[in-house]
Amino acid sequence: MEVIIKKTYEEMSKAAAQEVARLLNTKPNAVLGMATGSTPLGLYQELVRLHRNEGLDFSQVTTFNLDEYVGLLPDHPQSYHYFMHENFFKHINIPKQNIYIPSGNTSNYQAFCSWYEARIEECGGIDLQILGIGSDGHVAFNEPGSSLTSRTRLKTLAKQTIDDNARFFDKAEDVPIYAITMGVGTILEARQLLLLANGENKAWATAAAVEGPVTGMVTASALQMHPLSTVFLDDSAAGQLKMREYYDWIEEHRPGAPQL
């Protein structure tokens, strides 16, 4: 696992966006795994800027989102369909038919989840998966206690997650308590993982994921088992890392490192 710490959220977002851009410049038909929430917003804004100003092309890209609330229609302002279209998809040149987001309103969740897994495989698998992290260390909606081999499925949300997400809704009771989510096992099959975290409220979760034991109680810790995972942090999110000096040392000497 590689840990890259930037002083500000903006610097962190730009560094992560450059990693995505490098992939698209070498593989224009890449399959991207997308995350929602406030953390990746800066990354998406930078990718939009690269598209508009530097010609970053999404015309052959396919995307799969990590998750979606159950019970929210795609046009609901707090649905992840709405978030992705408003903050990213409508600003780039990706074909609509290449966008896949879990359905929170299907009549058969088990069948849909099986189809979603199969569709990822049919598209060649995910080349790069973008991830955020919950304050309790979860990725996607794989709450503490989730299996590290889990697949896309219906999941009941933890109270901590509901409380954390209540700020996006008019009332706390409006937050859905169920979601469809990619499983940890699904996420680990992506060829490359990028996890982003910012803010002091993510410092414990980040330290647990990066330096703690691999455990289903902190599902982001499963990234330690991936051969190509990178964690992008701002200074605040890195506040509880025990090996902070070493990560800074690596970053300082990165320009002179031998090329693989």
Backbone as CSV, one residue per row, in Angstrom:
resi,resn,N_x,N_y,N_z,CA_x,CA_y,CA_z,C_x,C_y,C_z
1,MET,0.848,-1.193,0.000,0.000,0.000,0.000,0.886,1.247,0.000
2,GLU,0.576,2.162,-0.896,1.309,3.420,-0.964,0.483,4.522,-0.314
3,VAL,1.097,5.345,0.494,0.421,6.443,1.176,1.019,7.760,0.693
4,ILE,0.170,8.617,0.128,0.604,9.921,-0.375,-0.142,11.005,0.398
5,ILE,0.600,11.850,1.080,0.008,12.887,1.928,0.278,14.252,1.321
6,LYS,-0.782,15.000,1.108,-0.681,16.364,0.609,-1.181,17.321,1.684
7,LYS,-0.695,18.534,1.636,-1.016,19.487,2.699,-2.497,19.850,2.710
8,THR,-3.108,20.010,1.532,-4.494,20.463,1.454,-5.357,19.471,0.695
9,TYR,-6.653,19.630,0.851,-7.625,18.814,0.114,-7.463,19.017,-1.388
10,GLU,-7.255,20.252,-1.807,-7.115,20.553,-3.229,-5.906,19.844,-3.825
11,GLU,-4.787,19.873,-3.121,-3.587,19.197,-3.607,-3.791,17.690,-3.661
12,MET,-4.456,17.147,-2.675,-4.758,15.726,-2.645,-5.623,15.331,-3.836
13,SER,-6.664,16.128,-4.090,-7.594,15.829,-5.182,-6.885,15.869,-6.528
14,LYS,-6.017,16.850,-6.728,-5.298,16.968,-8.001,-4.330,15.805,-8.195
15,ALA,-3.678,15.386,-7.128,-2.752,14.261,-7.238,-3.490,12.980,-7.617
16,ALA,-4.645,12.754,-7.012,-5.438,11.568,-7.338,-5.957,11.641,-8.778
17,ALA,-6.371,12.831,-9.213,-6.879,13.003,-10.576,-5.790,12.705,-11.597
18,GLN,-4.556,13.073,-11.288,-3.457,12.784,-12.208,-3.258,11.287,-12.381
19,GLU,-3.512,10.531,-11.325,-3.400,9.068,-11.419,-4.462,8.510,-12.355
20,VAL,-5.687,9.031,-12.256,-6.758,8.611,-13.160,-6.424,9.016,-14.591
21,ALA,-5.942,10.246,-14.776,-5.610,10.737,-16.116,-4.513,9.897,-16.757
22,ARG,-3.520,9.477,-15.971,-2.454,8.634,-16.520,-3.015,7.338,-17.081
23,LEU,-3.966,6.761,-16.366,-4.590,5.530,-16.856,-5.317,5.780,-18.174
24,LEU,-6.140,6.838,-18.223,-6.934,7.096,-19.421,-6.055,7.439,-20.616
25,ASN,-4.927,8.061,-20.356,-4.030,8.405,-21.467,-3.326,7.181,-22.033
26,THR,-3.208,6.122,-21.243,-2.582,4.888,-21.733,-3.617,3.839,-22.129
27,LYS,-4.822,3.941,-21.555,-5.900,2.996,-21.878,-7.206,3.778,-22.001
28,PRO,-7.490,4.326,-23.177,-8.669,5.186,-23.350,-10.002,4.500,-23.065
29,ASN,-10.042,3.171,-23.157,-11.287,2.443,-22.906,-11.295,1.802,-21.523
30,ALA,-10.650,2.456,-20.584,-10.563,1.925,-19.219,-11.929,1.839,-18.563
31,VAL,-12.048,0.916,-17.617,-13.247,0.777,-16.789,-12.933,1.372,-15.419
32,LEU,-13.711,2.396,-15.042,-13.486,3.084,-13.782,-14.567,2.721,-12.773
33,GLY,-14.172,2.511,-11.536,-15.117,2.354,-10.441,-15.257,3.692,-9.738
34,MET,-16.486,4.139,-9.534,-16.736,5.479,-9.025,-17.288,5.441,-7.602
35,ALA,-16.961,6.480,-6.846,-17.466,6.649,-5.482,-18.202,7.976,-5.387
36,THR,-19.104,8.079,-4.433,-19.823,9.326,-4.217,-19.451,9.907,-2.858
37,GLY,-20.019,11.064,-2.553,-19.740,11.717,-1.284,-18.883,12.950,-1.472
38,SER,-18.667,13.681,-0.399,-17.929,14.939,-0.472,-16.448,14.728,-0.746
39,THR,-15.880,13.598,-0.312,-14.439,13.399,-0.468,-13.982,13.361,-1.920
40,PRO,-14.604,12.574,-2.824,-14.114,12.539,-4.205,-14.569,13.711,-5.065
41,LEU,-15.320,14.648,-4.502,-15.852,15.749,-5.303,-14.725,16.563,-5.948
42,GLY,-13.672,16.851,-5.182,-12.551,17.607,-5.737,-11.850,16.849,-6.854
43,LEU,-11.745,15.535,-6.722,-11.175,14.698,-7.777,-11.994,14.830,-9.052
44,TYR,-13.316,14.744,-8.942,-14.166,14.853,-10.120,-14.080,16.237,-10.750
45,GLN,-13.995,17.263,-9.920,-13.865,18.622,-10.449,-12.563,18.786,-11.221
46,GLU,-11.499,18.173,-10.741,-10.222,18.253,-11.445,-10.254,17.454,-12.743
47,LEU,-10.915,16.311,-12.753,-11.049,15.541,-13.992,-11.871,16.308,-15.028
48,VAL,-12.912,16.997,-14.578,-13.698,17.840,-15.493,-12.816,18.938,-16.066
49,ARG,-11.993,19.556,-15.236,-11.091,20.604,-15.714,-10.108,20.041,-16.743
50,LEU,-9.567,18.869,-16.466,-8.647,18.244,-17.413,-9.343,17.921,-18.730
51,HIS,-10.604,17.525,-18.662,-11.373,17.257,-19.871,-11.582,18.536,-20.682
52,ARG,-11.987,19.599,-20.015,-12.303,20.850,-20.710,-11.064,21.570,-21.222
53,ASN,-10.021,21.588,-20.414,-8.858,22.415,-20.737,-7.709,21.660,-21.391
54,GLU,-7.636,20.353,-21.136,-6.500,19.592,-21.654,-6.913,18.400,-22.502
55,GLY,-8.210,18.298,-22.785,-8.686,17.279,-23.711,-8.732,15.863,-23.180
56,LEU,-8.774,15.684,-21.875,-8.890,14.333,-21.323,-10.184,13.698,-21.825
57,ASP,-10.054,12.553,-22.476,-11.167,11.966,-23.222,-11.829,10.836,-22.438
58,PHE,-13.160,10.896,-22.327,-13.941,9.859,-21.658,-14.866,9.123,-22.626
59,SER,-14.672,9.301,-23.922,-15.632,8.785,-24.899,-15.657,7.264,-24.976
60,GLN,-14.595,6.610,-24.518,-14.560,5.148,-24.535,-14.594,4.543,-23.127
61,VAL,-14.726,5.381,-22.123,-14.676,4.929,-20.737,-16.003,4.292,-20.319
62,THR,-15.929,3.275,-19.496,-17.098,2.665,-18.860,-16.949,2.854,-17.348
63,THR,-18.049,3.142,-16.674,-17.989,3.344,-15.228,-18.992,2.460,-14.493
64,PHE,-18.599,2.034,-13.301,-19.470,1.306,-12.385,-19.400,1.988,-11.030
65,ASN,-20.547,2.400,-10.511,-20.557,3.008,-9.184,-20.584,1.953,-8.089
66,LEU,-20.050,2.332,-6.943,-19.958,1.410,-5.819,-21.313,1.049,-5.228
67,ASP,-22.216,2.038,-5.131,-23.394,1.802,-4.299,-24.513,2.777,-4.611
68,GLU,-25.667,2.509,-3.999,-26.842,3.380,-4.123,-27.806,3.067,-2.986
69,TYR,-28.467,4.112,-2.506,-29.497,3.937,-1.485,-30.687,3.163,-2.052
70,VAL,-31.293,2.356,-1.230,-32.537,1.680,-1.588,-33.705,2.632,-1.318
71,GLY,-34.577,2.775,-2.308,-35.791,3.554,-2.134,-35.747,4.962,-2.699
72,LEU,-34.571,5.421,-3.127,-34.477,6.751,-3.729,-34.493,6.630,-5.246
73,LEU,-35.365,7.392,-5.885,-35.408,7.408,-7.341,-34.173,8.111,-7.889
74,PRO,-33.800,7.827,-9.127,-32.580,8.434,-9.684,-32.576,9.959,-9.685
75,ASP,-33.752,10.586,-9.730,-33.792,12.052,-9.750,-33.877,12.662,-8.351
76,HIS,-33.832,11.832,-7.301,-33.840,12.366,-5.937,-32.512,13.075,-5.687
77,PRO,-32.516,14.277,-5.126,-31.278,15.038,-4.941,-30.210,14.338,-4.115
78,GLN,-30.592,13.372,-3.284,-29.608,12.662,-2.469,-29.291,11.262,-3.007
79,SER,-29.835,10.923,-4.162,-29.475,9.642,-4.761,-28.078,9.749,-5.362
80,TYR,-27.421,8.625,-5.473,-26.080,8.639,-6.043,-26.126,8.759,-7.560
81,HIS,-27.244,8.367,-8.174,-27.445,8.672,-9.597,-27.372,10.180,-9.807
82,TYR,-28.123,10.902,-9.007,-28.197,12.358,-9.144,-26.826,12.986,-8.885
83,PHE,-26.163,12.551,-7.824,-24.849,13.089,-7.483,-23.874,12.935,-8.639
84,MET,-23.797,11.745,-9.199,-22.817,11.491,-10.246,-23.110,12.283,-11.511
85,HIS,-24.377,12.366,-11.876,-24.705,13.111,-13.098,-24.480,14.600,-12.914
86,GLU,-24.862,15.143,-11.777,-24.729,16.579,-11.548,-23.273,17.004,-11.367
87,ASN,-22.481,16.171,-10.721,-21.119,16.570,-10.374,-20.053,16.068,-11.335
88,PHE,-20.426,15.128,-12.208,-19.391,14.583,-13.070,-19.867,14.252,-14.481
89,PHE,-20.795,13.323,-14.608,-21.107,12.780,-15.926,-21.588,13.820,-16.924
90,LYS,-22.391,14.772,-16.497,-22.928,15.736,-17.460,-21.877,16.753,-17.921
91,HIS,-20.714,16.725,-17.295,-19.658,17.675,-17.639,-18.564,17.069,-18.515
92,ILE,-18.666,15.768,-18.816,-17.651,15.104,-19.637,-18.344,14.418,-20.819
93,ASN,-17.547,13.789,-21.676,-18.091,13.209,-22.904,-18.260,11.701,-22.827
94,ILE,-18.689,11.195,-21.681,-18.917,9.761,-21.536,-20.286,9.394,-22.105
95,PRO,-20.387,8.336,-22.920,-21.696,7.896,-23.426,-22.585,7.401,-22.285
96,LYS,-23.856,7.752,-22.329,-24.779,7.363,-21.254,-24.851,5.857,-21.083
97,GLN,-24.756,5.147,-22.201,-24.876,3.680,-22.122,-23.674,3.026,-21.458
98,ASN,-22.627,3.790,-21.203,-21.438,3.248,-20.554,-21.424,3.493,-19.047
99,ILE,-22.506,4.059,-18.517,-22.592,4.396,-17.102,-23.461,3.362,-16.378
100,TYR,-22.911,2.756,-15.346,-23.651,1.774,-14.563,-23.649,2.202,-13.092
101,ILE,-24.853,2.316,-12.528,-25.028,2.670,-11.122,-26.053,1.697,-10.547
102,PRO,-25.805,1.122,-9.385,-26.787,0.184,-8.826,-28.179,0.797,-8.729
103,SER,-29.180,-0.028,-8.938,-30.571,0.412,-8.841,-31.084,0.218,-7.423
104,GLY,-31.589,1.294,-6.849,-32.183,1.203,-5.526,-33.664,0.936,-5.556
105,ASN,-34.196,0.644,-6.747,-35.637,0.459,-6.888,-35.987,-0.764,-7.721
106,THR,-35.091,-1.724,-7.760,-35.374,-2.933,-8.512,-36.409,-3.790,-7.776
107,SER,-37.097,-4.641,-8.502,-38.082,-5.525,-7.878,-37.459,-6.828,-7.386
108,ASN,-36.209,-7.065,-7.789,-35.531,-8.298,-7.390,-34.062,-7.964,-7.116
109,TYR,-33.739,-7.675,-5.858,-32.391,-7.213,-5.528,-31.337,-8.296,-5.742
110,GLN,-31.660,-9.498,-5.415,-30.682,-10.575,-5.582,-30.316,-10.753,-7.050
111,ALA,-31.318,-10.750,-7.917,-31.061,-10.903,-9.346,-30.272,-9.715,-9.883
112,PHE,-30.627,-8.508,-9.425,-29.917,-7.330,-9.903,-28.445,-7.378,-9.496
113,CYS,-28.181,-7.749,-8.252,-26.801,-7.789,-7.774,-25.981,-8.813,-8.553
114,SER,-26.577,-9.933,-8.873,-25.884,-10.945,-9.680,-25.595,-10.404,-11.077
115,TRP,-26.575,-9.697,-11.645,-26.379,-9.094,-12.967,-25.267,-8.049,-12.926
116,TYR,-25.219,-7.242,-11.884,-24.212,-6.182,-11.779,-22.812,-6.783,-11.744
117,GLU,-22.647,-7.834,-10.959,-21.356,-8.520,-10.902,-20.982,-9.075,-12.284
118,ALA,-21.955,-9.691,-12.950,-21.696,-10.278,-14.263,-21.347,-9.208,-15.293
119,ARG,-22.012,-8.058,-15.184,-21.758,-6.986,-16.149,-20.350,-6.417,-15.980
120,ILE,-19.880,-6.296,-14.744,-18.497,-5.857,-14.509,-17.527,-6.813,-15.190
121,GLU,-17.781,-8.109,-15.028,-16.909,-9.119,-15.636,-16.965,-9.052,-17.155
122,GLU,-18.170,-8.857,-17.714,-18.326,-8.770,-19.169,-17.562,-7.583,-19.758
123,CYS,-17.420,-6.528,-18.970,-16.710,-5.329,-19.429,-15.204,-5.426,-19.199
124,GLY,-14.750,-6.575,-18.737,-13.320,-6.787,-18.566,-12.788,-6.509,-17.183
125,GLY,-13.680,-6.236,-16.234,-13.255,-5.923,-14.881,-12.905,-4.455,-14.728
126,ILE,-12.826,-4.009,-13.499,-12.553,-2.597,-13.211,-11.044,-2.365,-13.191
127,ASP,-10.604,-1.399,-13.980,-9.175,-1.073,-14.034,-8.740,-0.250,-12.835
128,LEU,-9.546,0.706,-12.439,-9.191,1.591,-11.324,-10.448,1.909,-10.532
129,GLN,-10.418,1.631,-9.253,-11.561,1.872,-8.372,-11.256,3.024,-7.427
130,ILE,-12.093,4.059,-7.477,-12.001,5.189,-6.563,-12.804,4.858,-5.305
131,LEU,-12.247,5.176,-4.146,-12.887,4.846,-2.873,-12.804,6.020,-1.902
132,GLY,-13.821,6.159,-1.078,-13.754,6.995,0.108,-13.712,6.076,1.317
133,ILE,-13.783,6.657,2.492,-13.766,5.858,3.716,-14.713,6.469,4.732
134,GLY,-15.496,5.628,5.393,-16.395,6.095,6.432,-15.649,6.375,7.724
135,SER,-16.275,7.084,8.634,-15.612,7.423,9.897,-15.351,6.200,10.756
136,ASP,-16.035,5.081,10.458,-15.764,3.829,11.171,-14.887,2.884,10.359
137,GLY,-14.347,3.380,9.263,-13.410,2.590,8.474,-14.026,1.749,7.375
138,HIS,-15.301,1.987,7.034,-15.906,1.169,5.983,-15.625,1.745,4.597
139,VAL,-15.636,0.887,3.584,-15.571,1.297,2.186,-16.869,0.885,1.506
140,ALA,-17.303,1.720,0.526,-18.638,1.577,-0.048,-19.606,1.526,1.135
141,PHE,-20.579,0.602,1.110,-21.441,0.435,2.277,-21.161,-0.900,2.954
142,ASN,-19.894,-1.314,2.916,-19.480,-2.528,3.614,-19.201,-2.173,5.066
143,GLU,-20.249,-2.238,5.869,-20.190,-1.797,7.252,-19.307,-2.718,8.099
144,PRO,-18.880,-2.249,9.291,-18.094,-3.114,10.168,-18.764,-4.474,10.370
145,GLY,-17.981,-5.522,10.262,-18.505,-6.877,10.360,-18.753,-7.529,9.025
146,SER,-18.588,-6.773,7.926,-18.786,-7.343,6.594,-17.678,-8.335,6.258
147,SER,-18.025,-9.316,5.465,-17.038,-10.281,4.995,-16.081,-9.604,4.020
148,LEU,-14.807,-9.938,4.120,-13.817,-9.388,3.201,-13.833,-10.100,1.860
149,THR,-14.688,-11.091,1.697,-14.881,-11.737,0.392,-16.273,-11.440,-0.173
150,SER,-16.973,-10.495,0.416,-18.365,-10.215,0.038,-18.480,-9.701,-1.400
151,ARG,-19.660,-9.925,-1.982,-19.953,-9.488,-3.345,-21.058,-8.428,-3.297
152,THR,-21.425,-7.915,-4.458,-22.498,-6.919,-4.535,-23.771,-7.497,-3.925
153,ARG,-24.387,-6.704,-3.028,-25.516,-7.240,-2.280,-26.316,-6.109,-1.640
154,LEU,-27.471,-6.479,-1.060,-28.274,-5.562,-0.262,-27.683,-5.521,1.145
155,LYS,-27.525,-4.302,1.690,-26.870,-4.162,2.995,-27.670,-3.214,3.886
156,THR,-27.823,-3.584,5.145,-28.419,-2.698,6.144,-27.336,-1.778,6.687
157,LEU,-27.604,-0.483,6.698,-26.597,0.485,7.114,-26.486,0.559,8.631
158,ALA,-25.273,0.832,9.093,-25.020,0.997,10.526,-25.508,2.370,10.985
159,LYS,-25.823,2.464,12.260,-26.301,3.736,12.803,-25.263,4.839,12.604
160,GLN,-23.971,4.510,12.731,-22.923,5.513,12.536,-22.970,6.082,11.121
161,THR,-23.172,5.221,10.140,-23.256,5.673,8.754,-24.484,6.545,8.539
162,ILE,-25.593,6.125,9.094,-26.829,6.914,8.965,-26.644,8.283,9.609
163,ASP,-26.046,8.308,10.788,-25.802,9.583,11.467,-24.853,10.469,10.662
164,ASP,-23.800,9.869,10.100,-22.832,10.639,9.307,-23.476,11.239,8.063
165,ASN,-24.408,10.508,7.467,-25.026,10.955,6.213,-26.256,11.819,6.424
166,ALA,-26.691,11.959,7.670,-27.901,12.739,7.944,-27.750,14.198,7.537
167,ARG,-26.517,14.703,7.496,-26.311,16.111,7.145,-26.732,16.417,5.705
168,PHE,-26.852,15.387,4.881,-27.246,15.601,3.491,-28.765,15.619,3.314
169,PHE,-29.514,15.263,4.343,-30.963,15.159,4.256,-31.630,16.219,5.135
170,ASP,-32.888,16.524,4.824,-33.633,17.509,5.616,-33.816,17.045,7.054
171,LYS,-34.095,15.749,7.209,-34.306,15.178,8.536,-33.540,13.859,8.632
172,ALA,-33.058,13.560,9.834,-32.288,12.335,10.028,-33.094,11.096,9.654
173,GLU,-34.404,11.150,9.913,-35.242,9.987,9.617,-35.450,9.773,8.113
174,ASP,-35.022,10.739,7.300,-35.128,10.583,5.844,-33.990,9.757,5.258
175,VAL,-32.956,9.522,6.035,-31.814,8.754,5.522,-32.233,7.297,5.341
176,PRO,-32.071,6.737,4.138,-32.410,5.317,3.955,-31.563,4.430,4.863
177,ILE,-32.109,3.306,5.248,-31.363,2.392,6.103,-30.864,1.162,5.344
178,TYR,-31.168,1.101,4.043,-30.680,0.007,3.207,-29.978,0.588,1.977
179,ALA,-29.053,-0.190,1.441,-28.349,0.209,0.225,-27.928,-1.032,-0.542
180,ILE,-27.704,-0.853,-1.835,-27.004,-1.865,-2.620,-25.551,-1.427,-2.687
181,THR,-24.640,-2.348,-2.437,-23.217,-2.001,-2.439,-22.377,-3.091,-3.073
182,MET,-21.337,-2.688,-3.779,-20.316,-3.660,-4.148,-19.742,-4.246,-2.875
183,GLY,-19.354,-5.507,-2.924,-18.725,-6.135,-1.778,-17.229,-5.852,-1.721
184,VAL,-16.628,-6.144,-0.587,-15.183,-5.972,-0.449,-14.450,-6.855,-1.457
185,GLY,-14.940,-8.074,-1.638,-14.320,-8.969,-2.615,-14.391,-8.416,-4.017
186,THR,-15.507,-7.791,-4.368,-15.658,-7.163,-5.681,-14.642,-6.040,-5.837
187,ILE,-14.527,-5.194,-4.818,-13.606,-4.056,-4.859,-12.168,-4.526,-5.029
188,LEU,-11.793,-5.579,-4.303,-10.405,-6.059,-4.350,-10.036,-6.650,-5.698
189,GLU,-11.009,-6.956,-6.539,-10.715,-7.482,-7.865,-10.345,-6.396,-8.862
190,ALA,-10.566,-5.128,-8.526,-10.114,-4.048,-9.399,-8.589,-4.093,-9.505
191,ARG,-8.056,-3.717,-10.649,-6.611,-3.806,-10.860,-5.840,-2.755,-10.068
192,GLN,-6.488,-1.625,-9.807,-5.848,-0.558,-9.044,-6.885,0.084,-8.135
193,LEU,-6.483,0.434,-6.922,-7.385,1.056,-5.958,-6.825,2.404,-5.536
194,LEU,-7.690,3.421,-5.532,-7.339,4.742,-5.015,-8.313,5.080,-3.902
195,LEU,-7.821,5.208,-2.679,-8.654,5.601,-1.555,-8.301,7.032,-1.158
196,LEU,-9.318,7.878,-1.044,-9.127,9.273,-0.670,-9.756,9.533,0.687
197,ALA,-9.080,10.347,1.502,-9.643,10.744,2.790,-9.149,12.139,3.139
198,ASN,-10.024,12.933,3.677,-9.653,14.279,4.101,-10.382,14.635,5.384
199,GLY,-9.779,15.498,6.163,-10.421,15.985,7.372,-10.030,15.203,8.612
200,GLU,-10.034,15.913,9.731,-9.652,15.308,11.001,-10.591,14.180,11.411
201,ASN,-11.857,14.257,10.997,-12.825,13.229,11.381,-12.552,11.888,10.713
202,LYS,-11.642,11.860,9.724,-11.285,10.595,9.075,-9.920,10.080,9.531
203,ALA,-9.300,10.771,10.479,-7.937,10.407,10.878,-7.879,9.027,11.534
204,TRP,-8.841,8.721,12.434,-8.818,7.411,13.079,-9.038,6.308,12.055
205,ALA,-10.044,6.484,11.199,-10.366,5.455,10.212,-9.201,5.221,9.264
206,THR,-8.549,6.294,8.858,-7.411,6.171,7.951,-6.272,5.395,8.608
207,ALA,-5.950,5.733,9.843,-4.878,5.029,10.550,-5.215,3.554,10.733
208,ALA,-6.463,3.270,11.058,-6.879,1.877,11.242,-6.795,1.097,9.937
209,ALA,-7.158,1.743,8.832,-7.131,1.072,7.533,-5.713,0.834,7.040
210,VAL,-4.849,1.812,7.237,-3.494,1.745,6.689,-2.540,0.977,7.589
211,GLU,-2.640,1.178,8.905,-1.643,0.634,9.822,-2.185,-0.392,10.814
212,GLY,-3.490,-0.555,10.852,-4.074,-1.516,11.768,-4.129,-2.908,11.173
213,PRO,-4.659,-3.875,11.924,-4.800,-5.235,11.404,-5.852,-5.292,10.305
214,VAL,-5.716,-6.245,9.411,-6.732,-6.485,8.388,-7.902,-7.177,9.065
215,THR,-9.050,-6.521,9.045,-10.202,-7.032,9.784,-11.501,-6.584,9.141
216,GLY,-12.508,-7.433,9.245,-13.833,-7.076,8.764,-14.482,-5.974,9.566
217,MET,-13.921,-5.643,10.716,-14.453,-4.542,11.507,-14.022,-3.184,10.961
218,VAL,-12.983,-3.170,10.140,-12.544,-1.973,9.410,-12.340,-2.424,7.967
219,THR,-13.401,-2.390,7.181,-13.327,-3.048,5.869,-12.317,-2.389,4.935
220,ALA,-11.991,-1.099,5.155,-10.970,-0.457,4.328,-9.592,-1.065,4.544
221,SER,-9.391,-1.762,5.662,-8.092,-2.390,5.925,-7.787,-3.484,4.907
222,ALA,-8.811,-3.973,4.203,-8.601,-5.001,3.179,-7.715,-4.500,2.050
223,LEU,-7.597,-3.179,1.902,-6.735,-2.629,0.857,-5.278,-2.986,1.085
224,GLN,-4.926,-3.342,2.319,-3.552,-3.772,2.594,-3.197,-5.035,1.819
225,MET,-4.195,-5.811,1.427,-3.956,-7.076,0.729,-3.896,-6.906,-0.778
226,HIS,-4.136,-5.680,-1.273,-4.173,-5.450,-2.713,-2.777,-5.100,-3.225
227,PRO,-2.382,-5.627,-4.381,-1.028,-5.372,-4.871,-0.790,-3.960,-5.389
228,LEU,-1.862,-3.200,-5.686,-1.680,-1.859,-6.222,-2.751,-0.929,-5.645
229,SER,-2.589,-0.580,-4.389,-3.511,0.335,-3.731,-2.750,1.571,-3.265
230,THR,-3.366,2.733,-3.476,-2.763,4.005,-3.083,-3.767,4.778,-2.245
231,VAL,-3.295,5.318,-1.133,-4.127,6.119,-0.243,-3.685,7.570,-0.356
232,PHE,-4.596,8.443,-0.771,-4.328,9.874,-0.869,-4.989,10.568,0.321
233,LEU,-4.184,11.329,1.067,-4.676,11.991,2.272,-4.314,13.462,2.264
234,ASP,-5.149,14.263,2.928,-4.695,15.611,3.254,-4.058,15.564,4.636
235,ASP,-3.486,16.673,5.054,-2.716,16.700,6.286,-3.550,16.305,7.509
236,SER,-4.810,16.722,7.537,-5.654,16.441,8.694,-5.985,14.957,8.806
237,ALA,-6.290,14.320,7.682,-6.640,12.900,7.705,-5.450,12.027,8.071
238,ALA,-4.235,12.566,7.905,-3.027,11.809,8.229,-2.605,11.989,9.679
239,GLY,-3.395,12.676,10.472,-2.995,13.096,11.808,-2.712,11.996,12.799
240,GLN,-3.247,10.784,12.598,-3.019,9.714,13.568,-2.136,8.586,13.026
241,LEU,-1.493,8.820,11.903,-0.606,7.802,11.343,0.681,7.708,12.160
242,LYS,1.032,6.527,12.607,2.242,6.337,13.407,3.505,6.437,12.549
243,MET,3.373,6.107,11.258,4.533,6.114,10.371,4.545,7.344,9.471
244,ARG,3.949,8.416,9.934,3.843,9.633,9.129,5.201,10.103,8.602
245,GLU,6.236,10.092,9.431,7.549,10.555,8.992,8.079,9.716,7.834
246,TYR,7.811,8.416,7.858,8.277,7.548,6.777,7.542,7.846,5.474
247,TYR,6.244,8.064,5.557,5.490,8.383,4.344,5.970,9.702,3.742
248,ASP,6.264,10.673,4.600,6.786,11.952,4.107,8.169,11.765,3.479
249,TRP,8.978,10.905,4.085,10.319,10.612,3.560,10.225,9.989,2.162
250,ILE,9.296,9.060,2.000,9.094,8.440,0.682,8.704,9.492,-0.347
251,GLU,7.766,10.362,0.010,7.308,11.394,-0.913,8.447,12.349,-1.285
252,GLU,9.273,12.680,-0.317,10.392,13.583,-0.569,11.369,12.989,-1.581
253,HIS,11.568,11.682,-1.513,12.554,11.027,-2.372,11.943,10.374,-3.615
254,ARG,10.643,10.571,-3.797,9.977,9.969,-4.956,10.601,10.362,-6.302
255,PRO,10.960,11.653,-6.504,11.501,12.024,-7.820,12.755,11.251,-8.209
256,GLY,13.561,10.821,-7.235,14.772,10.104,-7.555,14.662,8.597,-7.486
257,ALA,13.445,8.096,-7.250,13.273,6.655,-7.116,13.460,5.944,-8.449
258,PRO,14.026,4.738,-8.467,14.149,3.985,-9.708,12.782,3.727,-10.337
259,GLN,12.717,3.797,-11.643,11.464,3.564,-12.341,11.222,2.078,-12.520
260,LEU,9.981,1.658,-12.264,9.647,0.236,-12.419,9.583,-0.136,-13.886
